[in-house]
Structures are given as structure tokens and as C-alpha cells.
Amino acid sequence: TGNDNNTITTTNKIATNPMNKKHQFNKISKPNTHFEVVPFDPNNQKDVTTLQEICANVYGGGDYLPQMAASYVADPACSFMALKMTIMPTVDDDDDGNHGEKGNEDVTSTAASITASMNHITTGDTACNSEKKDERGNIMVAVANYKRLHAQNAAWIEAVRTHPDYRNRGLASKLLASIVDMAQQEDKERKSQIVSSFSSSSSSSLSLSSPGNINDNGVFAPTNILTCTIQSNKGMQRALQKVGFVPCNIIPTLSFAKLKELPGWAADDSNATDNDKRNDVNGTDEASEKRTTTMTATDAQPLLTALDLNHKVSQRAKSTPTSCWRVVSSEPELLSLLSDLKANFGTCGYLPGLYEYIVPGTNRLDLKKSIEHGLVLAFDGSSVVSASTKQEGSDCGNDESYNDGNGERAILAFTIDKRISSLKSRWVCSIVATSHSA
């Protein structure tokens, strides 16, 4: 798939060890520059327009974020945050508003400031009123979404964008640092609540009330903050490293550019009705399902056929009995399977998605629907008798990762991702496997 299609997932070590916390930011050469982290307001037309400017050239002009921003704001598990920059007045300013040569930078990047901002309280130096701030420019320069994944005691940072006029100035690091601070503050408050509950109730009720923060040993575990970026995005990798993220995994992803070249796979084909296209923009499931069910063999071939890869499917894979598969019937069962594969086979412990990890929760109705329709399955190849299938000349027989079937486990899930707009189908196939042969 090429390096640009492999996303590097990173975990934040500062959040789990606050003593190592050290933020270093590049300075912007503007006098009295004040930064404020606030929730994005989808009702503020100025901010909506600025967001469109920020995303204009992302993904070749097909960025999903402008369409998804309102849903992030409405999701109680998410905090879609904006970094705003304001030029504050100085004593050297003349009546015409010209700035003196000297100035300073007021950086507001603590968890307390975010909490205050979420309550619509101005943070930092408030020497100028709102009208004066508008005159001098209250500019949204970066955004990011913080998504809480309580089911696996994790969180995911996504949709990190910086205004093209303000890149390479450390602004993404400022916003990421503020989000990490917010996560630490939430952990601190949650730990305090758990300790309070523990002192007034039994340990069994404690584990039931806060399963996401108590590990198997009964110890409070900080939230595991995760994010990802493509391998070629060195700037984002540097920004993540500044605030304590370290590489932890790689998610191989198919190239959208290549998929769009396959006959019938691009969304802008002549068979899509105007109503379908309108629904696509609105991100409705009906559009995705209609597009998927109305495809014919001449419109779009199955992936392996379109890429001429059917000959790569080994005889061993073709002859694997259906008894090796079973339907995953609930979210707790899926979580248990992921935990088992991590503990016993060293997998990452998460279900990979499109530039994300898919974790059960109130904001993952797509996964819930897939489970209800039998589209999440578990594979156990330990019952396969390899001696009868490992034949000379078969792909599997020549595969270095081939084994005798012991430990060949996998999870296969199909979900609909509303962010996909460039392809006719929005179905995503996610695979967790303990080996290449699996």
C-alpha cells in the first residue's frame, strides 16, 4: 500500500506520568499574542468559515471535517476544541493600533483554562473587551477533537488541523498539550470520585461503577491517550513528540487514490442520483446503504477481483471450514476477545478502523448495528488440521508465517464510516489477526 497509507498510532506517556511533563513551544513573533482553547461553536459563522479555510486543501479538497464538526460538538463523549489567537493591546500601541517592537506571548494551555472556556469564561489576560478583540483579530488557528473511549479506558485525538497561514509555528503542539492537560484533569477528578466511592462502599461496587479506570489488580489506571498520523507527515509527528506521544503501532490502510481508480468505485459516477449526493454530504446511512446495495458487477467489481488478486488466496484459506467462524453477538464479547488476543498473542488490543481505533460506546452506533446484523466475526484456526492442507506449491505452505494452526485467531468486522465521501461504498473492513496466515 505504500508508506503514506500506513498510519502510525501513538500513545501519550506524559498523561500516564505527569512528572515527565515538559511543554516546549515555538514562539510567534507578534506582540502580546494571546491563545485561548475553547469549544468549537458550529453556530458561529465566522468559525465555520474559518474551518472551511483550514480544511480546504486537506485530502485533496475532500476533507470530511467540515461536515462532521457539528456531530462532534453534539457527541457527549467528544470535546471538539479550537485554538484561538488574539493580538492583545500593549502600552506601546499608538492610537492607530500600531504595535510597538517589544511584546510578549500569553499562552493559556492548562486544563483549568479549558474547563473555564467550556463554561464560556474568558481566560488569561482580559485587558481588552470583546469588541476590541474582534477589531484586533480573534482568529481560529487550529482545531482537534478529543474522543473518550470509556469501554477500553482510552481516548482518541483526531481531526487535528492547523490554518495554512499559521503552520510550522508550534500551534498544533499548543492545542495537543491543552488536550492532554484536560485529560489529566479529568483523570484526577475521576480518581478522586473513585476514592470517595471506595471509602463509602465495597470494592465490588467500586469496580462496577468505574470499570474503565480500574485494572485487573484493582489499581487506578490513567486514560490511554491515542492518535495516529500518516508516516509521511513528519510535522505532525514532531508536534506529537513535543507533548509526549511515542509510536506504538502501525495500521496498514488501502490507498484511496488507488481505490478511486478502480472502475465503478469512485463516488462521482453517473449512477449516483442527486439525492444520493445530497445525502452523502449530510452523512446519512441511507445514502451509504443505497449506494452499496444498488451496485452491480459491471458497476464495481469486488476488491480482490478488481485488483486481480484472487490467485493470491491460498487453497488452505479456501478449504477452511465454516466451523472456524462464529458471530460475535455483543459488545462485551468483542471487548473480551480483543483483550484475550492482546494478552495471549501480543496484538494491540483494539479494533483498527479508518485512521482510528473502533471502540464500543454510545458514539459508535455503526459498530452496534454491525454486531446486530452479524457483521462482526471471530476466527479460530486451531481446529484446522494443517498436515492435510499444507501442500507443496500452496501459498500458505511457502509462507514463512505459516504455523500448525495453533494460535491462528482473528477478528473480522464490517462497519460503515460516514466520513468517506470519495468512494461509492462507505463500508470498512477491519482485521485483527495473530499471524499473517490467520
N, C-alpha and C positions, 0 to 999 in steps of 0.2 A: 504493500500500500504506500510505501514511501514514508520518510521521516515526518513530513508535515501532517500526515494523517494519524500519527501516533501521539496521543495526549499523555503528558506526564502528570500524574496525580501527586500532590504534595500534602504533607501533614504539618501542622504548626506545632513546633516544640516549645515556643515561648508560652503558649496558652497552658501547657501542662507543667511548665517550670517557670513561674513568673520571675524567679531570681535571675534568670538569664536575659531578661527583657532589656533591650537596648535599641532605641529607635534612632536612626541617622537619616536625615533628610537633606536633599539639595536645597539650596536657598534660591528664591526667586528675586531677582534684582528689581524689586519695586518697593517703594517706601510704605511702611506700616501696612503690609499685606495681612489681612485677617482671614483665617479659614474657619469654616463652620460646617460640621457634619449634621445634616438634617434629613428627615424622611422625604423622599421624593413625593411631590404633590401632583397627581395626574390632572387636577383641576386648574393648575397654574399654567396658562397657555404659553407663557414665556419659557417655562421649564420644559414643557412638552416640545416646543420648537427647538430649544437647545439640545434636547435629547436626540431629536432627528438629525441635527447637525453633527452630533457626536458619532452617530451610527451610520452616517451617510455612505461611508466607504468601507464599512466592515462587511466581510463576507461578500465582497464584490457588489455592495449596494443592497444585499438581501438580508440584512440583519433582522433577526426576529424580535429584538428587544423593544422597539417602539410599540409593537403590537402586544407584547407580554407585560409591559410595565404596570399597567393598571391591575392586572391579575396578581402580580407580585405584591402590590400595595394592599390588595384585598385579602391576601392569604395571611391568616394569623400566625403561621409558622415562619413567615418571612419578614425581613426588615430590608426594604429596598432603599438604600441610603444614597444621598447626594453630597458631594463635597463642593461647597460654595466659597468663592473668593471675593472679598470686598476690599477696596482701597480705602483705608481709614484716613481721616484728616490728621494733619500734623501741625505743629506750631510753626513750621517753615512754609506752610501753604500761604500763598497770597490770595487776594480777593478773587482772582480769576481762577482759583482752583489749581494752580500750578504747584507741583511738589518740589520741595527742597531736595538737596542732594543726599542728605542723610535720612535714614528711616530704619524701621525695624519690622520684623515679621512676627505676627501674633498667631501661634499655631494652637488651635483648640482640638486636641485629639485624644481626650480621655473618655472613659466610659461614662463618667458623670456628665460630661458635656453632651454626649449623645442622648442620655436619658433626659436631660434638660431640653434639648432640641426637640425630642419626640413629644414633649409637653408644650412645645411652641414657646419656649423661653429662650430669649437671646443669650448666647454665651460669649465669653471673652469681653473685650473692651467695647462698651456700648456707647462710646462718646458721640457717635452720630446717630440721628434718628433714622427711621425707615426711608423717609423721603430723601435724605442726604445720601443714604446708601444706594438708592436707586440712581441718583444723579452720578455717583462715582463708579457705579457698576457692581452689581451683585451678580456674579457670573457663576453658573454651574459648570465646573471644570472636570468633574469625574463622578461616576456612579458605580455602584456594586450592590448585588443582592446577597443577603445572608439568610440562608435557609436552614432551619433547625430540623434535624433528623432524630427525633427523640427515641424512636424504636431501636436505634443502634448507638445511642449516646454519641451522636456525631452531629456535625453541621457542615454545610457546603457553601462556599463562596463562589458565586457565578456572576456572569454579566458584568465583569469589570471593564469599564470603558473610560477613556480619557479624551477630552476635547482635543481635536487635532492641532489647535493653536497653542496648546499648553502641554504637549507631550515632552518626554525626556527631562522633566523637572522634578521628579520625585513625588508627583501628586498621587499616583496610584498607591505608593507606599504610605502616604499620609492617611488615605482612606482605609487601606487594609489594616494599618496599625490601630485606627479608631475602632474598626470592627472587632479586631482581636481583643481590644480593651473591653468592648461591650460584652463579648463572650465570657471573658474572665469575671466581669462584674456579675453577670447572670449566674455563673457557676458559684461565685461566692455567696450570693443570695440564696441559691438553691441548697447549697451545703448547710447554710445556717438554718433553713427551714427543716432539712432532714435531721439535723442535730436536735432541733427543737422537738420534732415529732418523736425522735428516738427517746428523748428524756421523758416523754409523757405516754409512750405506748410500747408495745412489744416489738422485738426485732422482726417478727414475721410481718406485722402490719407495715413496718418501715419498707421492707423490700417490695411490698405490693404497691405502696404509694409512690415510690420513685425508682422503678426498675432500671431506668436508663442511666442512672448515675451511681448505682451500687454494683460492684463487680462480684464475681463468684466468691470472693473471700470476704465479702461484706464491707469492703473499703470504698470510700467515695472516689469516683474516677472522673477527672475533668473531661469536658467535651472534647472530642477529637475533631479538630477543625481541618477540613479537607478542601482542596480545589484542584483545578487542572489547567494546563495550557498546552498548546502545540509545541513540539520540540524546537521549531524554528523561531519561536517568539522569545528571543533572548532578553528583551527589555522586560517582559512580564516576569520571566524567571528571576531577573535581578531584583525586581520590586518585591517578589515573594520572599526571596532570601533575606532582604533587609529587615523583614518583620518576623523572621524565624521559621519559615517554611523549609522543609527538606524533601527531596524526591522520595517517594515510597512505592510507586507502581507505574506501569505503562498500560494504557488502554488502546489497543490497535483499533482503528476506525477506518471504514471504507472511505475512499475519496469521493466527495460529492461531485467534483468536476468530472470525474470519470463516469460516475453513475448517470449524470445528465446526458452524457454522450450516447448511452445505450438507447436503441430505438424504442420510443414509447415511454421512456422513464421520466423525462422532464415534465414538470407541471404545466408548462405553457404550450401544450399540444392542442390541436384543433378540436379534439373531442371533449374538452372541458367546457362546460356551459358557463355563461356569465354569472349565474347564481352560484355555481361551484367556486368560481374565482372570488366572489364576494365572501363566501363562507370561509375560504382559505385565509383571507385577510383577517377575518374575525376569529379564526382558530377554532371552528366548530368541529365536533366529532363527526357530524353528519356528512360534511364535505369529504373527510378522510375515508369514511366507510363507503360512501357512494363511489368515490374515485376508485377504491380498491376493488369493489365488487363488480364494477362495470368494465374492468379491463378484460380484454380477450387476448388470445395467444398472438394475434397479429399486432395488437397494440403494444404489448410489452411482454417479453419472454421472461420466464423465471430466471433468477440471478445466475445460477450455475450454467444454464443454457446460454444466456446472453453473453457470458464471459467465456464460453466454450471450456468449461471445467468439469463436465460430467465424468470425463475419463479419469479424473483425479480421485473420484470416490472409490475407495478400496472395496474389494469383494467382501472383506471381513465386515466392513461397515454395512454393506448391503444385506449381509446374511445375519446381522444381529437380530435376535428375536424380539418381538414387541414386549415380551415379559420383562425385558430390562428397563422398560419405561413405566413410570407411574405419574399420574396427575397430582400436582401439588394443590391441595384443596383449601389452604388457608394461609394468611399472612404469618401467624406464629410458626406454622410448619416450614415456611420458606426461610424465616429467620433462623430456625433450628438447623436446617440444612446448611445454610451459609456458615453458621458458627461451627458446625461439625467439620466442614471442608477446610476451614481455616485452622482449626485446632489439630486435625489429624493429617492434613495434606499440604498445609502451608499456602493456601490461596489467600487472597486479600480480605475475604470476609464480607465483601459487598457484591451486589449485582451491578455490573457495568452497564451504563446507558450511553446516550449520545453526549459526550463531553460532560459526564456526570456519573454519580452512583445513584441507582434507583433504590430508595428505602421506603418500606411501607409507612403510610401515615395519611392524615386527613387530606394532604395536598397531592396524594398520588392515587387519584380515582382511576387513572389509566391502569395501574397495576392491579387495583382491586377488581376492575372489570375483567381484566385478562385472567385472573385467578378464577373468577366466577364462570368464565367461559372455557375453562380447561386449557388455557394457552400458556401455562407455566408448568413445566415438566421436570422430573428428576430422572437421571440415568444412572444405573448401577451395572457395570460390566463385569463384576466379579463372578457372575454365574456363567459367563461365556467360557466354553472350553476352547482355549486358544490352540491346542495341538491340532485340532481338526480344521482350523481356519488359517493358520499361519503356513501358507503355501508359497513355494518358490515363485518369484515373479510378481507377487502381490505387493501393492504399495505398502501395506501395513507390515509385511514381512521384511521389507527393506528399510523400514522406518527405525531410526536409532532410538526413538522414544517408545517403541513397541515394548509391551510387557505381557505377562501371562494373564492379564485381566484383573489381577488384584489391585485395588486402588483406582480402578478406572471409574471415576464418578464425574458427573456433570449436572449442571442445571441449565435449562433452556427456557427462555421467556420471550414472549412477543408482546410488545406494548405499542401504543400509538403516541407519538410525540408531536404535539401541536406546533412546536417551533419550526418544524420542517415546512418550507414553502416552495423550495425549488424542485422537488420531486413529486411525481404523481401520487405515490404512496407514502404515507407517514408511518408505516409500520417499522419498528426497530427490533432486530433480533439480538438478544443479549445471551452471552455464553459464559459460564463459569465452568472450568474443567480442571481436573487434577493432573492431566497429562495431554500431550499432543494427540496421542492415539485415541484418548477418550473424546 
